[in-house]
Structure formats: structure tokens, C-alpha cells
Amino acid sequence: MTTGNHATLGEDRYPFTVWYDEKSQSIHLTCSDPRLTDGNGQKPGFFREFTANPRSADYDPANFNRFARYLRQQGKAAPDEVPIHSRKLAERPQVIEALAAGS
């Protein structure tokens, strides 16, 4: 099932919602399941962000591409896929350089 610019993923009582935020150029994955809480039993739900920006802590090109494909399959706004590079922090300067060079 899909609504608005969001696509629903899953069949259970608390499915995941996926959407692309053009402003931040990131893909969001959320779930409002009240069983998913922080260490104090508070803040129910789950939120994860994926971006193709290697300067971001949320840099995850493989999952960014995975969810971009899913959004397109659901007829939703989605970014183009991006090259896959290492997510290791020690290699980030080389990744940033490679992306700036267009590879």
C-alpha cells in the first residue's frame, strides 16, 4: 500500500514507511511500532536515514540505492542510484575525492 509520497513496506500491523526527502536528498525509513523503544522504554518507533553524501554520518550508498529502487517500483519520487563506495570512516577522504572526480 502506498500513500502520498510515502511507500509502505511490510504486511504486519506496524509496517515500515519509506520516503525520499528532496530537500535533504535523503531516504527515510520509519516504523511506529510501540514495541521498539529506547533503553528507557520511551520514544516508541524506529527511524533510519540513508544518504549518498559521504560527508554525512548517514552515508550508506547500498541501502540508499536499495530504497530508491523500491520507491520507484511503487511509483514514488526517488533519487537516481549512486556509485557504491566504502562506508569506512578511515576511507571517507578517498571516497569524497573519488566522487568529486566523478567516479
GUSE-919848 format. One record per residue (C-alpha): x, y negated, z negated. Coordinates in nm, 4 decimals. Example, Ala and Ser with C-alpha at 12.3 -4.5 7.8 and 13.67 -1.06 7.14 Angstrom:
<node><u>1.2300</u><v>0.4500</v><w>-0.7800</w></node>
<node><u>1.3670</u><v>0.1060</v><w>-0.7140</w></node>
//
This chain:
<node><u>0.0000</u><v>0.0000</v><w>0.0000</w></node>
<node><u>0.1252</u><v>-0.3495</v><w>0.0747</w></node>
<node><u>0.0002</u><v>-0.6928</v><w>-0.0216</w></node>
<node><u>0.1160</u><v>-1.0400</v><w>0.0865</w></node>
<node><u>0.4896</u><v>-1.0478</v><w>0.1361</w></node>
<node><u>0.5370</u><v>-0.7610</v><w>-0.1109</w></node>
<node><u>0.5554</u><v>-0.3909</v><w>-0.0315</w></node>
<node><u>0.4632</u><v>-0.1233</v><w>-0.2836</w></node>
<node><u>0.6941</u><v>0.1742</v><w>-0.3235</w></node>
<node><u>0.5722</u><v>0.4806</v><w>-0.5073</w></node>
<node><u>0.2457</u><v>0.6555</v><w>-0.5729</w></node>
<node><u>0.2287</u><v>0.6549</v><w>-0.9519</w></node>
<node><u>0.0395</u><v>0.4381</v><w>-1.1985</w></node>
<node><u>0.3284</u><v>0.1874</v><w>-1.2140</w></node>
<node><u>0.4789</u><v>0.1694</v><w>-0.8650</w></node>
<node><u>0.7750</u><v>-0.0447</v><w>-0.7691</w></node>
<node><u>0.7242</u><v>-0.3687</v><w>-0.5802</w></node>
<node><u>0.9792</u><v>-0.4761</v><w>-0.3176</w></node>
<node><u>1.0060</u><v>-0.8179</v><w>-0.1543</w></node>
<node><u>1.2531</u><v>-1.0453</v><w>0.0219</w></node>
<node><u>1.3128</u><v>-1.3954</v><w>-0.1119</w></node>
<node><u>1.4279</u><v>-1.6048</v><w>0.1836</w></node>
<node><u>1.5354</u><v>-1.8932</v><w>-0.0406</w></node>
<node><u>1.7877</u><v>-1.6851</v><w>-0.2384</w></node>
<node><u>1.8403</u><v>-1.4397</v><w>0.0507</w></node>
<node><u>1.7952</u><v>-1.1512</v><w>-0.1886</w></node>
<node><u>1.5713</u><v>-0.8486</v><w>-0.2123</w></node>
<node><u>1.3871</u><v>-0.7861</v><w>-0.5365</w></node>
<node><u>1.2711</u><v>-0.4565</v><w>-0.6840</w></node>
<node><u>1.0365</u><v>-0.4722</v><w>-0.9839</w></node>
<node><u>0.8177</u><v>-0.2420</v><w>-1.1865</w></node>
<node><u>0.5761</u><v>-0.3419</v><w>-1.4618</w></node>
<node><u>0.5725</u><v>-0.0040</v><w>-1.6388</w></node>
<node><u>0.5380</u><v>-0.0833</v><w>-2.0120</w></node>
<node><u>0.7457</u><v>0.2249</v><w>-2.0987</w></node>
<node><u>1.0554</u><v>0.0519</v><w>-1.9556</w></node>
<node><u>1.1679</u><v>-0.1784</v><w>-2.2365</w></node>
<node><u>1.4894</u><v>-0.3346</v><w>-2.3589</w></node>
<node><u>1.6811</u><v>-0.1931</v><w>-2.6573</w></node>
<node><u>1.4405</u><v>-0.3620</v><w>-2.8999</w></node>
<node><u>1.1275</u><v>-0.2185</v><w>-2.7410</w></node>
<node><u>1.0453</u><v>-0.5597</v><w>-2.5921</w></node>
<node><u>1.0372</u><v>-0.7076</v><w>-2.2406</w></node>
<node><u>0.8477</u><v>-0.4314</v><w>-2.0592</w></node>
<node><u>0.9219</u><v>-0.3595</v><w>-1.6971</w></node>
<node><u>1.2204</u><v>-0.3459</v><w>-1.4686</w></node>
<node><u>1.3843</u><v>-0.5977</v><w>-1.2344</w></node>
<node><u>1.6742</u><v>-0.5497</v><w>-0.9941</w></node>
<node><u>1.8061</u><v>-0.7847</v><w>-0.7282</w></node>
<node><u>2.0131</u><v>-0.6908</v><w>-0.4235</w></node>
<node><u>2.2090</u><v>-0.9386</v><w>-0.2149</w></node>
<node><u>2.4527</u><v>-0.9365</v><w>0.0749</w></node>
<node><u>2.6544</u><v>-1.2190</v><w>-0.0828</w></node>
<node><u>2.9862</u><v>-1.0760</v><w>-0.2076</w></node>
<node><u>3.0248</u><v>-1.3730</v><w>-0.4447</w></node>
<node><u>2.7184</u><v>-1.2561</v><w>-0.6371</w></node>
<node><u>2.7103</u><v>-1.0089</v><w>-0.9236</w></node>
<node><u>2.4117</u><v>-0.8547</v><w>-0.7405</w></node>
<node><u>2.6176</u><v>-0.7736</v><w>-0.4285</w></node>
<node><u>2.5021</u><v>-0.4332</v><w>-0.3077</w></node>
<node><u>2.5001</u><v>-0.4146</v><w>0.0724</w></node>
<node><u>2.3977</u><v>-0.0492</v><w>0.0990</w></node>
<node><u>2.0853</u><v>-0.0941</v><w>-0.1136</w></node>
<node><u>2.0215</u><v>-0.4351</v><w>0.0453</w></node>
<node><u>2.0065</u><v>-0.2583</v><w>0.3841</w></node>
<node><u>1.8006</u><v>0.0306</v><w>0.2453</w></node>
<node><u>1.5281</u><v>-0.2002</v><w>0.1146</w></node>
<node><u>1.5442</u><v>-0.4304</v><w>0.4188</w></node>
<node><u>1.4635</u><v>-0.1270</v><w>0.6367</w></node>
<node><u>1.1784</u><v>-0.0323</v><w>0.4041</w></node>
<node><u>1.0303</u><v>-0.3820</v><w>0.4175</w></node>
<node><u>1.0463</u><v>-0.3851</v><w>0.7981</w></node>
<node><u>0.8772</u><v>-0.0426</v><w>0.8083</w></node>
<node><u>0.5962</u><v>-0.1946</v><w>0.6006</w></node>
<node><u>0.5643</u><v>-0.4940</v><w>0.8344</w></node>
<node><u>0.7040</u><v>-0.7399</v><w>0.5797</w></node>
<node><u>0.9590</u><v>-1.0196</v><w>0.6058</w></node>
<node><u>1.3068</u><v>-0.8718</v><w>0.5819</w></node>
<node><u>1.6637</u><v>-0.9768</v><w>0.6493</w></node>
<node><u>1.8907</u><v>-0.8229</v><w>0.9087</w></node>
<node><u>2.1131</u><v>-0.5419</v><w>0.7909</w></node>
<node><u>2.4656</u><v>-0.6341</v><w>0.6850</w></node>
<node><u>2.8051</u><v>-0.4609</v><w>0.7101</w></node>
<node><u>2.8869</u><v>-0.2232</v><w>0.4268</w></node>
<node><u>3.1964</u><v>-0.3160</v><w>0.2265</w></node>
<node><u>3.3306</u><v>-0.2113</v><w>-0.1116</w></node>
<node><u>3.1465</u><v>-0.3323</v><w>-0.4218</w></node>
<node><u>3.4582</u><v>-0.3009</v><w>-0.6409</w></node>
<node><u>3.5327</u><v>-0.6315</v><w>-0.8108</w></node>
<node><u>3.9055</u><v>-0.5863</v><w>-0.7579</w></node>
<node><u>3.8420</u><v>-0.5742</v><w>-0.3809</w></node>
<node><u>3.5982</u><v>-0.8690</v><w>-0.3647</w></node>
<node><u>3.8522</u><v>-1.1229</v><w>-0.2327</w></node>
<node><u>3.9296</u><v>-0.8933</v><w>0.0612</w></node>
<node><u>3.5565</u><v>-0.8358</v><w>0.1235</w></node>
<node><u>3.4884</u><v>-1.2102</v><w>0.1204</w></node>
<node><u>3.7781</u><v>-1.2639</v><w>0.3619</w></node>
<node><u>3.6605</u><v>-0.9851</v><w>0.5941</w></node>
<node><u>3.3041</u><v>-1.1204</v><w>0.6010</w></node>
<node><u>3.4285</u><v>-1.4739</v><w>0.6675</w></node>
<node><u>3.6268</u><v>-1.3346</v><w>0.9619</w></node>
<node><u>3.3092</u><v>-1.1744</v><w>1.0955</w></node>
<node><u>3.3842</u><v>-0.8081</v><w>1.0291</w></node>
//
